[in-house]
Amino acid sequence: MKRITAIAISLSSLTFGLGVAHATQAPEPHPTSHTLIGTPRHLREDQPRIVFQHGDISWLPQLAAQAGWPRKTWTKLGHIILRESGGCPNRIGSSIVDKNCNITGYTKATNKSDSGLLQINGVNYNLERNDRAAVCLAGIACEQAPLLDALTNLKAGFVLFRIAGWDPWTPPPGGW
């Protein structure tokens, strides 16, 4: 019990820095037959499972650290994630999601290559679209499906951040 309490305290204190307060979910005592949508593959059985919900980024400190993002970037990273995907790792461009991050439909937009938490665009992972696709060349992902995993997406985003800072997520003058 002390271990779970320590994790909850740690997440709460780090999440406070993002200016958002969220409760954390304790691990399930025994896995059930259902799969939690968006639970990253990399989590060990002894770690609390992440349940992704639209507008909730309480998991950010844990995954951002694992992906290599410096702590000083987490506040802005959290704002970008909320703007780009609402915190839903399975979101693709133009998708509409419910509060549990289930895709319920699509808008008429044509940006379906945008992927995951940071909406990584296809020009950054698809070598057929760009022979210098940084995310693919870094060995993270060369197609969309892996980018729908939260940790993989954050690693891909960090590659782009190291190359261009926040520019990939900066709206042009006049907006998108």
C-alpha positions in Angstrom: 0.0 0.0 0.0 2.8 2.4 0.7 4.1 1.9 -2.8 0.8 2.9 -4.4 0.6 5.9 -2.1 4.0 7.1 -3.1 3.2 6.8 -6.8 -0.1 8.8 -6.3 1.7 11.5 -4.3 4.5 11.7 -6.9 2.0 12.0 -9.8 -0.1 14.6 -7.9 2.8 16.8 -7.2 4.1 16.6 -10.7 0.7 17.1 -12.3 0.2 20.2 -10.1 3.1 21.8 -12.1 0.9 21.4 -15.1 -1.9 23.4 -13.4 -4.3 20.5 -13.7 -5.5 18.3 -10.9 -6.6 14.8 -11.6 -7.1 11.6 -9.6 -5.0 8.6 -10.4 -6.4 5.1 -10.8 -4.9 2.3 -8.7 -4.0 -0.8 -10.5 -6.6 -3.5 -11.0 -5.9 -6.5 -8.6 -6.3 -9.0 -11.4 -6.4 -8.3 -15.1 -9.8 -8.9 -16.6 -10.6 -10.0 -20.1 -11.1 -6.4 -21.3 -8.2 -4.3 -22.5 -7.9 -0.7 -21.4 -7.9 1.5 -24.4 -4.6 3.3 -24.9 -2.7 1.4 -22.2 1.0 1.6 -23.3 2.6 -1.8 -24.1 5.7 -0.9 -22.1 4.0 -0.8 -18.7 5.1 -3.6 -16.4 2.4 -5.6 -14.6 3.5 -4.1 -11.2 2.9 -0.5 -12.4 -0.5 1.2 -12.3 -2.3 1.0 -15.6 -3.0 4.2 -17.3 -6.6 4.8 -18.3 -6.6 7.6 -20.9 -9.6 10.0 -20.8 -10.2 13.1 -22.9 -8.8 16.2 -21.2 -6.8 14.2 -18.6 -3.0 14.3 -18.7 -2.3 13.2 -15.2 -0.1 10.4 -16.7 2.2 12.9 -18.4 5.1 13.1 -15.9 5.5 9.3 -16.0 5.4 8.9 -19.8 7.2 12.1 -20.6 10.1 11.1 -18.4 10.3 7.6 -20.0 10.3 9.2 -23.5 13.2 11.5 -22.6 11.4 14.9 -22.4 13.2 17.2 -20.0 11.0 18.1 -17.0 11.2 21.8 -17.9 9.2 21.0 -21.1 6.3 19.1 -19.5 4.0 22.1 -18.9 4.1 23.2 -22.6 4.1 19.6 -23.7 0.9 19.1 -21.7 -0.7 22.1 -23.3 0.2 20.9 -26.8 -1.1 17.3 -26.1 -4.4 18.8 -24.8 -4.8 21.0 -27.9 -3.7 18.3 -30.4 -5.4 15.2 -29.2 -7.2 16.0 -25.9 -4.8 13.4 -24.3 -6.2 10.5 -26.4 -3.2 8.4 -27.7 -5.4 6.6 -30.3 -6.6 9.8 -31.9 -5.9 10.4 -35.6 -6.4 13.6 -37.4 -10.1 14.6 -37.9 -11.3 12.0 -35.5 -14.0 12.8 -32.9 -13.6 11.1 -29.5 -15.8 10.6 -26.5 -14.7 11.2 -22.9 -13.1 7.7 -22.8 -11.0 8.4 -25.9 -13.1 6.1 -28.1 -13.3 7.3 -31.7 -16.9 8.0 -32.5 -16.6 9.6 -35.9 -14.7 11.9 -38.2 -14.9 15.5 -39.4 -14.6 16.3 -43.1 -10.9 17.3 -42.6 -8.3 15.5 -44.6 -5.5 15.2 -42.0 -5.8 11.5 -41.3 -2.1 11.0 -41.3 -1.8 13.0 -38.0 -1.3 10.5 -35.3 -1.6 10.1 -31.5 -1.0 12.4 -28.6 1.1 14.9 -30.5 -0.6 14.4 -33.9 2.7 13.4 -35.6 2.1 14.1 -39.3 2.8 11.5 -42.0 5.6 13.6 -43.5 7.5 12.9 -40.3 7.2 9.1 -40.4 6.3 8.0 -43.9 9.3 7.6 -46.2 7.1 7.5 -49.3 5.9 11.1 -48.5 9.3 12.3 -47.3 12.6 10.5 -47.8 13.9 12.4 -44.8 11.1 11.5 -42.4 12.8 12.0 -39.1 10.7 9.7 -37.0 11.2 6.8 -39.4 14.9 7.5 -39.8 15.3 7.6 -36.0 13.9 4.0 -35.9 10.8 4.9 -34.0 8.0 4.4 -36.5 7.6 4.3 -40.3 3.8 3.9 -40.3 0.9 5.3 -38.3 -0.1 2.3 -36.1 2.9 2.4 -33.7 2.4 6.1 -33.2 -1.0 5.4 -31.6 0.9 4.0 -28.6 1.4 6.9 -26.1 5.1 6.2 -25.3 6.0 5.7 -28.9 4.3 8.9 -29.8 6.1 10.9 -27.1 9.4 9.5 -28.3 8.6 10.5 -31.9 7.6 13.9 -30.7 10.9 14.3 -28.8 12.8 13.5 -32.0 11.0 16.3 -33.7 11.5 18.6 -30.7 15.3 18.0 -30.7 15.3 18.9 -34.4 13.0 21.9 -34.5 12.0 22.9 -30.9 8.2 23.6 -30.6 7.9 24.6 -34.3 6.1 21.4 -35.4 3.3 22.4 -33.0 3.2 26.2 -33.5 0.2 27.3 -35.4 1.0 29.5 -38.4 -0.1 33.2 -38.3 -3.9 33.2 -38.7 -4.2 29.6 -37.3 -4.9 26.3 -38.9 
